[in-house]
Amino acid sequence: AFFANKVEHESRHCNGKGLQRQGSSYFDRVYTANQNCGHAYPTFLAVLWCAGLLCSQAPAAFAGLMYLFVRQKYFVGYLGERTQSIPGYLFGKRIILFLFLMSVAGILNYYLVFFFGSDFEIHIKTITSAISPLLLIP
């Protein structure tokens, strides 16, 4: 909602006639940052849900909140210069990778239980809970 509000505000500020694509270079940056964030959210939601359902909810929720904060940082960085958005982008990629690995670990554990009767759920939850605070390191 914050990103869409910024696009609408900048569009009205530049043109005064509602949402139109043409405008200043600042409007182009706001619009592009909004589109980039919008394109990344389906992937984020998929790996967040898979990690939470198949692995562990607390580390997945922590990583999800961190991702929302990082996307805000990316958006605000993109409004300055495009090079200011790179730390937010790279940090977001790391969080998505963490959630993806949690999902893969949960799927592997499911198949280990199904085929071999070995359950490593406690070990996986312990490891993900220990690793999730490391996401705070830039």
DRENLUMDO-143085 format. One record per residue (C-alpha): residue in one letter; x, y, z. Coordinates in pm, 1 decimal. Layout:
A	X	Y	Z
...
# end
This chain:
A	0.0	0.0	0.0
F	289.8	234.8	78.5
F	448.6	174.4	-261.7
A	124.2	222.6	-453.7
N	50.0	538.7	-256.9
K	392.8	678.6	-348.9
V	329.7	606.2	-719.3
E	-12.0	771.3	-708.0
H	118.3	1075.0	-519.5
E	410.9	1122.7	-756.0
S	186.5	1081.2	-1059.4
R	-51.7	1349.4	-939.0
H	238.4	1571.9	-842.1
C	392.7	1546.5	-1191.2
N	82.4	1553.0	-1408.4
G	-209.6	1658.1	-1191.8
K	-444.7	1428.8	-1388.8
G	-434.9	1092.4	-1210.8
L	-210.7	799.0	-1285.8
Q	-18.5	835.4	-1610.1
R	307.1	662.8	-1702.9
Q	486.5	965.6	-1846.1
G	643.8	1203.9	-1602.5
S	965.9	1304.3	-1437.9
S	1262.2	1077.1	-1384.3
Y	1164.9	1061.6	-1014.7
F	823.2	928.3	-1113.2
D	991.1	669.4	-1336.5
R	1205.2	553.4	-1043.0
V	901.6	531.0	-813.1
Y	702.6	341.4	-1074.3
T	989.1	101.2	-1154.0
A	1058.6	34.0	-787.0
N	689.9	-39.9	-732.7
Q	686.4	-280.0	-1028.8
N	1003.0	-455.2	-908.5
C	855.5	-505.8	-562.2
G	526.9	-628.0	-706.7
H	701.4	-883.7	-923.8
A	899.9	-1021.8	-628.8
Y	607.6	-1074.9	-389.8
P	457.6	-1391.7	-546.2
T	790.9	-1571.8	-508.0
F	824.3	-1442.9	-154.0
L	476.6	-1556.9	-56.8
A	527.3	-1903.1	-207.3
V	852.3	-1974.8	-25.2
L	723.7	-1815.1	296.6
W	418.5	-2040.1	306.7
C	616.5	-2350.4	213.9
A	882.6	-2279.3	475.6
G	622.7	-2211.9	743.4
L	409.0	-2515.3	666.1
L	679.0	-2769.3	590.8
C	961.7	-2665.0	819.3
S	920.7	-2420.8	1107.4
Q	683.2	-2132.0	1156.8
A	885.3	-1904.0	1386.9
P	1201.1	-1871.3	1170.6
A	984.3	-1838.4	859.1
A	780.9	-1559.2	1019.7
F	1100.6	-1384.0	1131.3
A	1246.1	-1410.2	780.3
G	916.9	-1283.2	635.3
L	920.1	-974.0	854.5
M	1284.4	-914.5	767.2
Y	1198.8	-942.8	397.6
L	924.9	-679.8	428.0
F	1170.5	-445.1	599.1
V	1434.0	-512.4	331.9
R	1188.4	-443.9	50.8
Q	1107.9	-111.1	212.7
K	1481.3	-38.0	222.7
Y	1511.7	-140.1	-143.8
F	1222.6	86.6	-244.5
V	1355.3	388.8	-57.4
G	1706.0	323.0	-191.5
Y	1571.0	303.2	-545.1
L	1417.1	647.3	-506.4
G	1761.3	799.5	-449.6
E	1996.6	644.5	-699.9
R	1971.6	296.3	-840.0
T	2301.2	201.6	-676.0
Q	2151.6	273.0	-332.3
S	1901.6	-7.5	-381.1
I	2166.3	-279.1	-427.5
P	2213.4	-360.3	-54.1
G	1838.4	-407.6	-9.4
Y	1820.5	-622.8	-320.4
L	2107.9	-848.5	-214.7
F	1976.9	-878.2	140.3
G	1634.1	-973.7	2.6
K	1790.3	-1242.4	-216.7
R	1959.7	-1391.2	89.4
I	1631.3	-1404.5	279.5
I	1452.3	-1567.6	-15.2
L	1734.5	-1824.5	-33.6
F	1696.4	-1898.0	338.4
L	1321.0	-1949.9	300.3
F	1376.7	-2167.8	-5.3
L	1628.1	-2384.9	180.0
M	1383.6	-2416.6	469.2
S	1119.3	-2534.5	222.4
V	1356.1	-2787.9	67.1
A	1454.6	-2918.4	412.0
G	1087.7	-2959.4	502.8
I	1013.6	-3146.2	179.5
L	1316.8	-3373.6	226.0
N	1210.5	-3446.4	583.1
Y	861.8	-3538.0	462.9
Y	1001.6	-3787.5	212.8
L	1245.0	-3929.7	468.3
V	952.6	-3995.3	702.1
F	739.2	-4134.1	421.1
F	998.5	-4372.8	273.2
F	1237.1	-4453.4	558.7
G	1053.2	-4365.6	880.1
S	1329.9	-4125.6	987.9
D	1206.5	-3795.3	1128.2
F	1456.1	-3509.9	1147.4
E	1197.4	-3240.4	1218.6
I	1339.6	-3151.6	1561.1
H	1689.8	-3117.4	1417.8
I	1570.8	-2906.1	1126.0
K	1372.0	-2675.2	1354.8
T	1673.1	-2635.4	1584.2
I	1905.2	-2552.9	1294.2
T	1665.6	-2305.0	1132.0
S	1597.7	-2136.6	1466.6
A	1972.4	-2100.4	1521.5
I	2042.3	-1972.7	1170.4
S	1755.7	-1723.6	1140.8
P	1920.0	-1454.9	1361.6
L	2215.9	-1462.8	1123.0
L	1986.8	-1296.4	867.7
L	2039.8	-974.0	1060.9
I	2406.2	-962.0	959.5
P	2439.1	-736.3	655.1
# end
